[in-house]
Amino acid sequence: AHLITKTIWSATQYGLPPYLLNPANLTPWFETLLALLDQPLPEGCPSDVKEAAMFVPFKVKKRVACIFHRLLQRFGNPKQTPDGPMKEALAGFARHFQDHCSARCLQSLLTLLQHHASLPSPLHTTCLNYVEEAISYKVTYRLLKPMIGALFRGVILPTLAFSAADAELWDEDPIEFVRKEFDIVADFSLPRHAASNVLLALATSRPTDCLHEMVSTCSEVLQRSLALSSDMPAQRERDGALLAIGTIHERLAKKEQYRPLLEPMLKMHVFPNLSSHLGFIRLRACWVYGKFATSILRRGKSSDPSHVKSVFDKVLDCMRGGDLPVRVRAALTVKMMVQSKCLESESVLPMLPL
């Protein structure tokens, strides 16, 4: 099965074989691939994510998920079929896939995502990539819409949150942690990056349906974790919520409903984290301020200049000492705040460690 799915992937990666353009020929192949995706895992499935990545049944599911994602992304939009002699046939394939296949694929991949904690990273990422693509289409979004709240709480936030693997790398090799944080190429294969893309797609394409629920959920997580500064699971959830808020900061800043509430939120939930005893929380707080420095805080737009001054002082403190990942992120936040002119140059220059 693994060899067959790899062959199908290779055969459909850059173009569709004419044989598959006929729905009568596509259907048996589609049903077989979907059955492989839905097939229960055999006994003895490894619980460790690294071992799971080498487990052949997971490799098969990953390859099937890649095929479905490619079919939807490249060949599943009737409005984007390329010109040429095959245009009408490709448009017919796209309509057939949209109407009869895409939602069934989405259902199977959402079922897999319910067990995201045990999924190998490549499979986890591909499932989320398909969800991101499915947001754009009426047929698939109709299925996805009632599940968005559960998807955000149960899959997106936990995927965004600081993980045990992140903590292990932070402690054992902080230089490698920093390198991975800024490895743009590797980002595309990581579940966290894919989850961020799903979040952005929802906030951009479906804000009326999604934005309020996502903001409310993040607010609940932040409020709940505020009094649990020593509880590691709560603080990791907090990290995920802050990452979610920072990811959609531009969308929130453009909404009159949310814009007046953003700076008070930063004061209450982010500013105290610049002094947290947990390094990853200090890093996330610096990152969040770096994001908002380009929107609500830029060019002196802050409603409370003393708040921005205090933030700048705290970020400089983070840059001067502590864990290497925090120092690097704090330095980048200082750069963002200076470039965005969050403070007057006269007040910034004396504070910079020149």
Protein Blocks (a to p, Z undefined) as FASTA:
>chain_A
ZZmmmmmmmmmmnoccfklmpmklmmmmmmmmmmmmmpccdehiafbfklmmmpmklmmm
mmmmmmmmmmmmmmmcmklccedjklmmmmmmmmmmmmmmmmmmmmmmmmmmmmmmmpcf
klmmmmmmmmmmmmmpmklmmmmmmmmmmmmmmmmmmmmpccfklmmmmmmmmmlmmmmm
mmmklmmmpfklmmmmmmmmmmmmmmmmmmmmmmmmmmmmmmmmmmmmmbmklmmmmmmm
mmmmmmmmmmmmmpmklmmmmmmmmmmmmmmmmmccbfklmmmmmmmmmmmmmmmmgghl
afblklmmmmmmmmmmmmmgccfklmmmmmmmmmmmmmnomacfklmmmmpcZZ
